[in-house]
Amino acid sequence: MSKNIIGVGVIGASTLNPGWAMASHIPAIRALPDFELRAVSTSSKASAEATAQDLGVPAFDNPEALIHRPKVDLVVVAVKVPHHHELTVAALNAGKMVFTEWPLGRTLEEAEDLAARAQKAGVRTVIGLQARFAPAVQYARDLIAQGYLGDILATNLIGTGMIWGDQIPRSFAYTLDSDQGAGVLPVPMLHALEAVTFVLGNFVSVDAAAAVRRPTVRITEEDRSVHATAFDHIALSGALQNGAIVSVLYRGAPSRGDNLRWEINGTKGDLVLTAANGNFQVADLKLQGAWNDQTDVGPLELPETFAAAPGGLSGDFGANTLREYAALSRDLRDGTRVVPDFAYAVQRHKLLDAIHEAARTGSRQKVA
């Protein structure tokens, strides 16, 4: 086994109570030769024992034990958002590389603190913003750079968070509390806006309206309801640095129509990305386009370079996470910085804060 193998410890991976870590991080780590799963941490002794047996690696019910394990080079924080700050601080203090899922923290202040700590520690960091690694998103960006659309005029996107309807699984009920930083706006909508900014450039200003349209939500597994304070519907309009106008609508519950549709309009052509799942970072995207004299968009075939890369053209749930790990491996090997880090996450948190403030005040906000 190569001495350059990166030993990974995943906080939040449980085979007894499987969630995002089991669905995306564990398969990605095991699929790539530059990484090796060396430890996991769960929330209970029973879960740790079951997971150790199932995965064949040491498992702990105390994340500190994982963080300080010598063979763990990269700590993955894949737990509920309110725990991101504490666990990421512990990993940084131990001098470990850290991959923290998005959002980096509950607030901009938490994100800024973590970015500052990471810079002081001098370690590589990764933020889980996976939408940019989808082949359809990367190819859309390439086409625009090649002049397929001419000058970008406008873009509109409508998406769905999928789980924020009149009932919600118990494990996600915490996201209904606006103080937890994990509702429709900070999670599915910001993942979608990550794709928008990756392809088209950053915002310079935003206007927004937002509301809690379902203030009472039933817990799926229980005979009780909870009060929701996190926005479940958000409408955003804005302007990009290139002058293009943006319109975005995100809603919490699935639609009987399109759950994800993104159009980009230019002076020479148009692109359309669609998916059945409105969570952009895990969506199986279909890319269509038309230019010059073509009157209707049609499917666009992705170049062979995408098929040959790790993850290929897969639209599986965790495929973009695998692609992010593969990009991290190349970064570490080649000294590049393609993978977004904590400093980049702060910029996305600033956009999130601008949208919140625009919705709260009804006034246009400049985006730092």
Summary of the structure (lengths in Angstrom):
residues: 368
radius of gyration: 20.4
end to end distance: 45.5
largest distance: 63.9
contacts: 1287
relative contact order: 0.15
helix: 38%
strand: 26%
